[in-house]
Amino acid sequence: MKTLRIILVTIFSLISSSSYASMCTAHSSDDENISSNKMSYSTPCEISDTVLMASSEEVCMSLKEKIANHDHD
């Protein structure tokens, strides 16, 4: 009876650990997809004596225009 109990515990342990491992690989593949979609902020953009990073010079100029228009309203 004791050996049957040990065998059952071992089987359930293996099943639960394999299901946990499959969940971990699913999450890691999702993390890889998310990180590949991240933008690169490599252009410094100075606005009101504060330096921010923008994805491009066009984005920086657009942001400066929006802030300038907002200040005059």
C-alpha positions as CSV (number, residue, x, y, z in Angstrom):
1,M,0.0,0.0,0.0
2,K,2.8,2.4,0.8
3,T,4.6,1.7,-2.5
4,L,1.3,2.4,-4.4
5,R,1.0,5.7,-2.6
6,I,4.6,6.6,-3.5
7,I,4.0,5.7,-7.2
8,L,0.8,7.8,-7.3
9,V,2.5,10.8,-5.7
10,T,5.4,10.5,-8.2
11,I,3.1,10.3,-11.2
12,F,1.0,13.3,-10.1
13,S,4.2,15.3,-9.4
14,L,5.5,14.6,-12.9
15,I,2.2,15.6,-14.5
16,S,1.9,18.8,-12.6
17,S,5.5,19.8,-13.3
18,S,5.2,19.2,-17.0
19,S,2.0,21.3,-17.1
20,Y,3.8,24.1,-15.3
21,A,6.7,23.9,-17.7
22,S,4.3,24.2,-20.7
23,M,2.8,27.3,-19.1
24,C,6.2,28.9,-18.7
25,T,7.2,28.3,-22.4
26,A,3.9,29.9,-23.5
27,H,4.6,33.0,-21.5
28,S,8.2,33.3,-22.7
29,S,7.1,33.2,-26.3
30,D,4.5,35.9,-25.6
31,D,7.3,38.0,-24.0
32,E,9.4,37.6,-27.2
33,N,6.6,38.9,-29.4
34,I,6.0,41.9,-27.2
35,S,9.6,42.9,-27.0
36,S,10.0,42.7,-30.8
37,N,7.2,45.2,-31.2
38,K,8.8,47.8,-28.9
39,M,9.8,51.1,-30.5
40,S,13.4,52.4,-30.5
41,Y,13.8,55.9,-28.9
42,S,17.1,57.0,-30.2
43,T,16.5,60.7,-31.1
44,P,17.0,63.3,-28.3
45,C,14.3,65.9,-28.3
46,E,14.7,69.0,-26.1
47,I,11.4,70.6,-25.0
48,S,11.3,73.4,-22.4
49,D,14.9,72.6,-21.2
50,T,13.9,68.9,-20.8
51,V,15.5,66.3,-22.9
52,L,13.2,63.5,-24.0
53,M,13.9,60.6,-26.4
54,A,11.8,60.3,-29.5
55,S,11.6,57.6,-32.2
56,S,12.4,60.1,-35.0
57,E,13.1,63.8,-35.7
58,E,9.6,64.1,-37.2
59,V,8.0,62.9,-34.0
60,C,10.0,65.4,-32.0
61,M,9.0,68.3,-34.2
62,S,5.3,67.2,-34.1
63,L,5.5,67.1,-30.3
64,K,7.1,70.5,-30.1
65,E,4.4,72.0,-32.3
66,K,1.6,70.4,-30.2
67,I,3.1,71.8,-27.0
68,A,3.7,75.2,-28.6
69,N,0.1,75.4,-29.7
70,H,-1.2,74.2,-26.3
71,D,0.8,77.0,-24.5
72,H,-0.9,79.7,-26.6
73,D,-4.5,78.5,-26.1
